[in-house]
Amino acid sequence: MNKTLLRGIAAISTCLPLLAGASDWPARPVRMVVPYAAGGGADNTARIVGQRLSALLGQPVLIDNKPGAGGVIGADNVAKAPADGYTVLYDASAFGVNGALRKLPYDPAKDFIPVSLVATAPQILVVGAGAPYQNLAELIAAAKKAPRKLTYASAGAGTGSHLAAEMFNDQARIETVHVPYKGGAPALTDVMGGQVDLYFGNAASTLPSLTGGKLRALAVTSRKRVQGLDAVPTLRESGMPDYEVLEWNGVFLPKNTPADIVAKLAKATREAVADPVVRERLLKAGLEPVGNTPEEFASFVKAESTRWQAVVKARNITLD
C-alpha cells in the first residue's frame, strides 16, 4: 500500500468521528457561552431562549457566563472550542463593534458562523423629568447654542449607549461631553437626578423609569415607534433620516462546524423564538423577536460591523 493511499485513509479516519457526531447531534448537553455577566440583558434572553432550545433539541442547553473585556473573553473561548456543535456563542451588539475598538485574539468574520439573530431592541433617548427640553428640537438647539456644555451618560466606553450618542452628535452636528459609568443603572440614576443631561438607554432598563415619571423620552433609535411609547418619535422622523441603532442578540458557532449542525441549530433557534411563550417574554423585556437564517444573520452582522467601524473612525472613539 503506497504512502499516498495511507495518508488518504488516515485523513478519512480523522474525519469519521466528526461526521458521525454531526448526524446524531446533539447527543449530550450543549454549552451556550454568554460573554457577559449573569443577570444582564444578554444573559436574561439567553436563558429565555435556551430553555426552549433544550426542549426542541432534546438535550440541556447550559448557560455558561464568561464576562470580561466587552465580550471578548467569552467569544474567544468559543472561537477556540471544538467545532462539534457542543459550544455555542450567544453574543450581543458588541460582537460587531469590538473589532473597531480592540485588538482581538480572534477574527469575528472568519472564526465564527452566524446561526440566527434572536432579537433586536431600540434605545431610547431620555432626559431627566425635570430637564427643560420637552422635545428633541429643543435639546439640539440648546446643544448648538452652547457647544460641549451638555453631557451624555453611557454604560461605559464602547458600549451601545456610548456609540448611539456619538452617532447622534455626528448626525445632529452637535458636541456633547461623554460621561462614562460602570453600567447602565448608575448612568440612569444620575440622568434622573440631573447630574447628566441625556442618555441613550435600552428599552428594558429605561421603560420602568419612564412609566414611573422619573425620565422624559425624546426619541427612539429604531425605524418605527416603540409599542407603549406611541407619542415618542423616532430620530428618523425627527430630521435624521439615516439614524438607526439597535441592540441585538444572536447565536454563533465556531468555524468549521458541520453544515448539518449549523442548519439544525438555526432551525431550532427560529422555532424557539417563534414560540408564543418565548415571544411574549422577549416582548415584555423590550425586545423585538426575530429568528432568521444563517445567511440573513451573516449579512446583518457584516452590515453592523461595517457601519460601526465607520462611526468609530469618524468620531475617533477609543476605550480610554
Backbone hydrogen bonds, N-H to C=O, Kabsch-Sander energy under -0.5 kcal/mol:
donor,donor_aa,acceptor,acceptor_aa,energy
6,L,2,N,-2.0
7,R,3,K,-2.6
8,G,4,T,-1.9
9,I,5,L,-2.4
10,A,6,L,-2.5
11,A,7,R,-2.3
12,I,8,G,-2.2
13,S,9,I,-2.5
14,T,10,A,-2.0
15,C,11,A,-1.5
16,L,12,I,-1.3
19,L,15,C,-2.5
20,A,16,L,-2.8
21,G,17,P,-2.4
22,A,18,L,-1.5
23,S,19,L,-1.2
24,D,20,A,-0.9
25,W,22,A,-0.8
30,V,60,P,-2.7
31,R,86,Y,-2.6
32,M,30,V,-0.6
32,M,62,L,-3.0
33,V,31,R,-0.7
33,V,88,V,-3.5
34,V,32,M,-0.5
34,V,64,D,-2.0
36,Y,34,V,-0.6
40,G,37,A,-1.4
44,N,40,G,-2.5
45,T,41,G,-2.2
46,A,42,A,-2.3
47,R,43,D,-2.0
48,I,44,N,-1.8
49,V,45,T,-2.7
50,G,46,A,-3.1
51,Q,47,R,-1.7
52,R,48,I,-1.0
53,L,49,V,-2.5
54,S,50,G,-2.2
55,A,51,Q,-1.1
56,L,52,R,-2.1
57,L,53,L,-3.0
58,G,54,S,-1.5
59,Q,54,S,-0.8
62,L,30,V,-2.9
62,L,60,P,-0.7
63,I,61,V,-0.5
64,D,32,M,-2.7
65,N,63,I,-0.5
66,K,34,V,-2.4
68,G,35,P,-0.6
71,G,68,G,-1.0
72,V,69,A,-1.3
73,I,68,G,-1.5
74,G,66,K,-0.6
75,A,71,G,-1.9
76,D,72,V,-2.6
77,N,73,I,-1.7
78,V,74,G,-1.6
79,A,75,A,-2.5
80,K,76,D,-1.6
81,A,78,V,-1.4
84,D,82,P,-1.7
88,V,31,R,-3.1
89,L,252,F,-2.6
90,Y,33,V,-2.9
90,Y,88,V,-0.5
91,D,89,L,-0.6
91,D,250,G,-1.8
93,S,248,W,-0.8
95,F,92,A,-2.3
96,G,93,S,-1.6
97,V,94,A,-1.3
98,N,94,A,-2.9
100,A,97,V,-2.0
101,L,97,V,-0.8
101,L,98,N,-0.8
102,R,98,N,-2.7
104,L,102,R,-0.7
110,K,107,D,-0.6
111,D,107,D,-3.0
113,I,253,L,-3.3
115,V,251,V,-2.9
116,S,251,V,-1.2
118,V,116,S,-0.6
118,V,249,N,-2.0
119,A,249,N,-1.4
120,T,288,E,-2.0
121,A,247,E,-2.6
123,Q,245,V,-0.7
124,I,201,G,-3.0
125,L,219,A,-2.6
126,V,124,I,-0.7
126,V,199,Y,-2.9
127,V,216,R,-2.1
129,A,214,K,-1.6
131,A,128,G,-1.9
134,Q,132,P,-0.6
139,L,135,N,-1.5
140,I,136,L,-2.6
141,A,137,A,-2.3
142,A,138,E,-2.0
143,A,139,L,-2.1
144,K,140,I,-2.3
145,K,141,A,-1.8
146,A,142,A,-1.6
148,R,175,E,-2.7
149,K,146,A,-1.7
150,L,146,A,-0.6
152,Y,177,V,-3.1
153,A,198,L,-2.6
154,S,179,V,-1.4
159,T,156,G,-2.0
163,L,159,T,-2.4
164,A,160,G,-2.5
165,A,161,S,-1.5
166,E,162,H,-1.9
167,M,163,L,-2.3
168,F,164,A,-1.9
169,N,165,A,-2.7
170,D,166,E,-2.2
171,Q,167,M,-2.6
172,A,168,F,-2.7
173,R,169,N,-0.9
174,I,169,N,-2.1
177,V,150,L,-2.7
179,V,152,Y,-2.7
181,Y,154,S,-1.6
183,G,155,A,-0.7
183,G,181,Y,-1.1
187,A,183,G,-0.9
188,L,184,G,-2.6
189,T,185,A,-2.1
190,D,186,P,-1.9
191,V,187,A,-1.7
192,M,188,L,-2.7
193,G,189,T,-1.7
194,G,190,D,-0.5
194,G,191,V,-0.9
195,Q,190,D,-1.9
196,V,190,D,-1.3
198,L,151,T,-1.5
199,Y,126,V,-1.8
200,F,153,A,-0.6
201,G,124,I,-2.3
201,G,199,Y,-0.8
203,A,122,P,-1.3
206,T,202,N,-2.0
207,L,203,A,-2.4
209,S,206,T,-0.5
210,L,206,T,-1.7
211,T,207,L,-2.7
212,G,208,P,-1.3
213,G,210,L,-1.4
214,K,209,S,-2.3
215,L,209,S,-0.9
216,R,127,V,-2.9
218,L,125,L,-3.0
219,A,125,L,-1.1
220,V,233,P,-1.7
221,T,123,Q,-2.4
229,L,226,V,-2.6
232,V,229,L,-2.0
235,L,220,V,-2.0
238,S,234,T,-0.9
239,G,236,R,-1.1
240,M,235,L,-1.8
243,Y,240,M,-1.9
245,V,221,T,-1.9
247,E,121,A,-3.1
249,N,119,A,-2.1
250,G,91,D,-2.2
251,V,116,S,-2.5
252,F,89,L,-2.7
253,L,113,I,-2.0
255,K,111,D,-1.6
257,T,254,P,-1.2
261,I,258,P,-0.8
262,V,258,P,-2.0
263,A,259,A,-2.5
264,K,260,D,-2.0
265,L,261,I,-2.7
266,A,262,V,-2.5
267,K,263,A,-2.3
268,A,264,K,-2.2
269,T,265,L,-2.5
270,R,266,A,-2.4
271,E,267,K,-2.3
272,A,268,A,-2.4
273,V,269,T,-2.5
274,A,270,R,-1.8
275,D,271,E,-0.9
275,D,272,A,-0.7
279,R,275,D,-3.0
280,E,276,P,-2.2
281,R,277,V,-2.0
282,L,278,V,-2.5
283,L,279,R,-2.8
284,K,280,E,-2.2
285,A,281,R,-1.1
286,G,283,L,-1.6
287,L,282,L,-2.4
288,E,120,T,-3.8
290,V,118,V,-3.1
291,G,117,L,-2.8
297,F,293,T,-2.7
298,A,294,P,-2.5
299,S,295,E,-1.9
300,F,296,E,-2.0
301,V,297,F,-2.8
302,K,298,A,-2.2
303,A,299,S,-2.2
304,E,300,F,-2.4
305,S,301,V,-2.6
306,T,302,K,-2.4
307,R,303,A,-2.3
308,W,304,E,-2.5
309,Q,305,S,-2.2
310,A,306,T,-1.6
311,V,307,R,-1.9
312,V,308,W,-2.8
313,K,309,Q,-2.0
314,A,310,A,-2.7
315,R,311,V,-2.5
316,N,312,V,-0.6
316,N,313,K,-0.5
317,I,312,V,-2.0
